[in-house]
Amino acid sequence: MNNAYSISASELYQLGRENIPAELQSSKNLIYSSPATLAFNSPGAQGFGVKRAGLAVPESVMLLVSPGCCGRNTAALGRDRKYADRFYYLLQDDNDIITGRHLNRIPEAVKEICDSREQRPSAVMLCITCVDALLGTDMERVCRRCSEAAQVPVVPCYMYALTREGRLPPMASVRRSVYSLLEKMPRKSNAVNIMGYFSPLCDDCELYSLLQQTGVKHIREISRMESFAEYKLMAEANFNLVLDSEARYAAQDLSDRLGIPYIELANLHNIDKIRNQYAALGRAIGCNFDDEKFYNAAAEQIRSFTERFKQVNFAVGEWLNADSFELALALLEMGLKVVEIYGTIGERNFVYLKKIAALSPDTRIYSNLSPSMLNYSAEKSNVQAVIGQDAMYYHPAKAGIKWNGERRQFGYQAVNDLLTQLTEVLK
């Protein structure tokens, strides 16, 4: 194939969810995976991979048990002053992998780590790789032995790239791990946890103000907890707000263990849908949110931006803090043009395709999973501006924003920030 594979939105919608072409399905062909390649993004590498995520527990340390090849990117991460003294390594050689003899050394290593530190860690996060997945190691049992030896909690963090497409991918599993140390406490009606991300929402996100309208005094995010004592107070939440579907498994575990219910909110960029979602949240917790000023401010910014840039042809990538298809649809509903989308379509986001096909039937959809993307030609495209780091890779000479920072936007604030950043690069 001399050209990158693509299909129009109308053609894909007419095929139906049960007939998605093989080029768009990761299980049906060789995976090129450009976003992952660009990010060096194994489950433990750039961004909040398993290793950084596991250390979200305040005052904890991590022991990485792996062959040397899996530990190299951790060494680079360890240069960050925030993590420099929190990583330890137990390397596996060929004999370990063949015989499993390293399992007897792990409790000794954990005890040595705890005894060597001036201040005993709050917990040891035991990070393990595909090697132990293939060996069938019972890491829960290993962690219990480690905890008995060192007299500190020891929690497994599974850095299994093999499970990325499975029922419980690495980043969903590690979210459960970082909340697993919470113990039952009396719940308080004025306390709420925000779950989903490993960095806090932007300070000006309206979600904080809306929750405070209801009398909530304690809004906790794991990334803002500075001590283990603060972290443990997350167990007194009246309910959890889940902003990322990968945190659903962790929230369900807290519901089962501690009796804390959870409500899931989607990351949306259509302000009418954002307003409806806040209204639904208000009904669920028995209150009314006054979001009028936030809605009006976002609506005015949309009007101004669309009036100025309605003729610009946008492309939306996949490596960003949004669902490619939801964001593309929101831009189309604003009155903007989206001519290309680079993303993975599945059951979860196929729902957006019907409206995309109705508003912009000729929008081309490309798959970052397809090796044919090696043949993608920006010169043959009519894209003028891009959103997403992978889209910027395909169009290095075009105006664009990465939209994948660690500090997360949400709700009306996300829409405002998105359009502000686009205005800066387009003007």
N, C-alpha and C positions, 0 to 999 in steps of 0.2 A: 504494500500500500504506500503510494507516494504522498498522500495527503493525510493529515490528522483526521481521525474518524469524528464525525459530528452528525447530529440529527436535529431537525427543527422541532420546536416545542409542539406544534400541531401534529406532526408525524408521530412523535413519541406518545402524546396523549391518546391518539387514535389507536395505537398498538395496545394500550392498556397496561395496568400494573402487573398483570400476569405474563406479559410478553415483552418485558424490558430487554433490549438487545444485549447479547453476550458481552459486547465491548464495554457496556456500562456496569457489568457485574464482576466484582472482584473474584468470585469463585469460579468463573468460567474461562479465565484466560490468564496469561502471564501478566504480572502486575508491574507497571512502570512506576506508579506512585510518586509523581513529581513533588508534591508538597512534603512528603516524608523524606525524600531524598534531599531536597533543598535544605531542610531543617536538621539533617542528620538525626531524624526523629524516630529513634527506637523508643520503646516505652519508657526508657530511662534517660533520654538525651536532652535536647534543647527544650527550653520552656519549662513548664511544670510537668516534667516526666515523673515516673514513679519515685525516683530518688529524691528530688526536691519536694515532691508532694508528701512523701512519707515523713519528712522533717518538718512538716507544718505543725506537728505536736511540739509545743514550747519545751525547751530544755532537754529535748531528746537527742539521741545520737543514732547513727545508722552503721550497721555492719553489712557490707556487701560481700556475699559469698558467691564467687564466680571465677571462671577462667580469666586470664589476664586480658584477653581481647574485650571482654564485657566491662572491664573496670577502667579502661583508658579514658572514656569520656567523663567518668566520675572524677578523675584526677583533674581534668580541666575545670569542672564545676567547683572543685575544692579550692580553686584559686580565689573564688568569691569570699570576701572577708566574712560574710554572714555564715558561711558553711565551712570555713577552713578547718576548724577543729572539731567537726561533727561527723566526719566520714572515717570509717575504718575498713580495712580490706582483709579478707581471708581468701587467698587465691587457691584455685583447684588445679592440680596437675592431672596428667593422664591416668595415673593410678587411682586418684580420688574419683574421677568420673567413671572408671571401670568398676571399682569395688565399693564406692560410697563411703570410704573410710573417713572422709572429711566430716561426716555427721558427728563423729565422736569428738572432733576438735572444736565444733561450734560452741558448745556450752563453756568450754575452757576459754575460748576467745572472748566471749561475752563477759565472763567474770573478770578476765584480765583488763578489759576495757573499763569496766565500772570501777575496779580497784585502782586504776591508774589515774583517774580524774580527780581534781581537787574537789569538785562538787559532783556528787553522784547524779547521774542522769535521771530524768523523770521516767524515761522508757528507752528501750533499745528497739529500733525498727530493724528487723532482719530481712534484708533485701536479697532475693534469690532469683535465678535466671532460668532460662529454658532447660538448662542441664538437669536441674532437679525436677522439673516438670516431666522430662523424659524418663528420669530415674524413678518417678512415682514416689518421691520423698514425702512423708507425712510431716509437713512443716509445723502443724499445730502441736504435734507431739514434741518435735525438736524445740519449739518455743517454750513449752512447759518445762522441759529439762533445763533450758537456759535460764528461765525465770527462777527456778529452784536453786540453781548454782550461784546466780548473781544477786538474788533477792531484789530484783526490779522487774516491772512488767516488760515482757518481750513480745512483740507483735510481728507477724509475717507481712512482708510486702512483696507481692508476686510480680516480677518484671518479666512476664512471659509474653514475648511477641507472638508466640504461637496461638494465643487466645484472643488476639486483637479482634478477630471477626466472630468470636464466640458469644455465648450467652452472658458471660461475665468478663469483659475485656479488662486489661490491666488498670486503666484509669478509673473504672468503676470499682474494682476490687480495692484499690489503695484508698479510695474515699471511705470505704467501710472501715479499713484498718485505722485511719487517723481518728475516727470517732469511736472506735471500739473501747477506748480506755475510759470513756465517760461512765459514771456509776449513778445509780438511781438516787435522786434527790427530790424533795417536795417541789412541785411545779409552781411557778409564779405567773399570775395572769398578765403581768407587765413585762414579761421577758420573751423575746423571740430570737431564734437563730436564723441567719441567712446562710444557706448551704449551696454548694455547687462549684465555687471557684476557690483557688488557692491564693488569690490576691483580693483585696477589698474592692467594693464598688467605688466609683469616683465619689468624692465627698459631696458633690452637688447633685447626686442622683436623688430624684424626688421620692423614691421609695422610703428613704429615711423619714422625710417630713410627713408622708402619708401615714406611716405606722405610728409616728408620734401623735398624730391627730387622734388616734384611738386610745391614748393613754399609755402606750408602750414606752417604758423608760430604759429598758436594756435591750439593745439590738446588737447581737454578738455575731461576729464572723471569725472563723478560726485564724485568719491572717492578721487580725487585730489583737489577738490574745498574746500578751507579752510574757506571761508566766504560766506554769502548769496549774497553779491555783486558779487563775482566771479561766483557763481552758476548762477546768472541771465544773465551773459555774454554768457552762452551756447545758448541763444536764437539768437545770431548773426551768428551761424554756416551756412556755405554754404550748407552742407549736413551732414547727420548722418550716421555713419557706425555701423550697428547692428551685433554684434558678437554672440548673443544668441537669438534663436527664441522666447524666452519668452519676449523679449523687442520689438517684432514686433508691438504689440498693442500700446505701448507707442510711438513708432516711427511714426505709422500711425496717432495717435492723434496729434503729433507735425506737421506732414505734413498738416493735416486738419486745425489746429488752426493757425499755424505760417507760413505755406508755406515752411517748410524745408523738402526737399526730403530725402529719405533714401535709402541706399544700404545694402543688407544683405550679410554677408560673413559666410561661414560654418567653423566649427572647424574641420580641416582636418589633417591627419597625413601621407598621401602619398605625397611625395615632388613634384611629377609631377602634381598632382592635385592642390597642393598649388600654384605652378608656374602658372598653367592655371587660377586659381582663381584670382591671382594678375594681370595677363594679362587682364582678363575680367574687373576687376576694373579699370585698366588703360584706357581701351577703353571707359568705361562708363563716365569717367571724362576727357577724352581727353588728355591723356599723356602716356608715356612709362616708366615703372619701370625698373630700373637696379637691378635685384635681383641675379645676377650671383654669387657673392661671398657668399651669404647666401645659395643658392642652392648647390653650390659645397662643402661648409663646411658640410652641412647636408648629402649630398651624401657620402662623405668620412667617416663620422661617422657611417652611416648605413653599409657601406662596412666592416669597421673594426669590428663593433659589430656583424654582421651576421657571419662573418668568425670565430669569437670566440665562439658564443653561438648558432649556427644554430641547434645543437642537443638538446637544452633545450625545454621541453614541457611547454608552457605557458598557463595560464588561465586568462581570462579577465573578471573582474566584472562589476557591474553597478554603484556602488557608487564611481564615479570618475569624473574628469573634461573632459569627452569625451563621445561620443556615443559608447557603448560597441561593436556594430557590425562594425562601421566604423573603430575603433581602431584595432579590431581583423583582419579585412581585410587588413589594412595597414601593420600590422606585417606579415601576410601571404605573401603579395606582396613584402616585404623585403627579403623573403626567410626563415622566422622563422616558428616555429611550434606553432599553437594554438589548444589545444586539448579540451578545455572547455570554454564556454561563459556563464556567468550568467547575463541575461538581459531580458528586456521586448521588444518583437518584435511587430511592428505595421506598419501602412502604411508608416510612415516617414522613417523608417530604413530597411524595407523589401527589398529595392532596393540593399542593400549590400549583401543580402543572396545569390543571384545568383552566384556571384564571389567566395564567401566563399565556397559554395557547390562545385564549380568547382575546387578550389585549395585544399580544405581539406574536402572532403565529409563526413568523419567520425567525424568531430568536434561535440562534444555533446553540446547541448543548454539546459540550465536549466532555470527555471523561479523563480525569487525571490518572485513572488506572490504566488507560490504554497505552501500550508502547508506541502506537502511531503518533502520540503527541510529540515524539521526537521530530516529526515532520511538520509540526505546526509552523505556519508562516505568518508573522505579524504583517508583512508587506501586503499579503493578500486580504487582510482584514480591514474593515472600515471602523474599527474601534478607535475612539479618541481619548477616552479616560477610563481608568481601571480602579477596582477596589479589591484588595487582597494581595498577599505577598506573591502567591503563585501567578496571579494575573500580571503583576508588575514584572515578574520574570519573563513571561511571554511577550510583554510589551515594554522593554526597558526604556524606550525613548518617549513614552506617552506619560501624560500627567496621571498620577495615581497616589493612592494611600494604602498602607499595609492593613490598617484596621485590625491589628492583632496584638495590641499592647497587653502587657500583663495586668494593668489596672483596668478593670472592666466597666463598661458602660451598660446601662439598662434603662428600658422604658423611654419616656419622652427625652430624658437627658441623652440617651444614645442617639436618637434622631437628630437632636440639636448638634451634638458633637460631630456626627458623621457629616452633616451638611456644612458645618463650619470648616472641617478639615478639607473637604472637597473644594469649597470656595477658595481656600488658600492656595491650592495647587492649580486650580483652573483659571484664576484671575490673572 
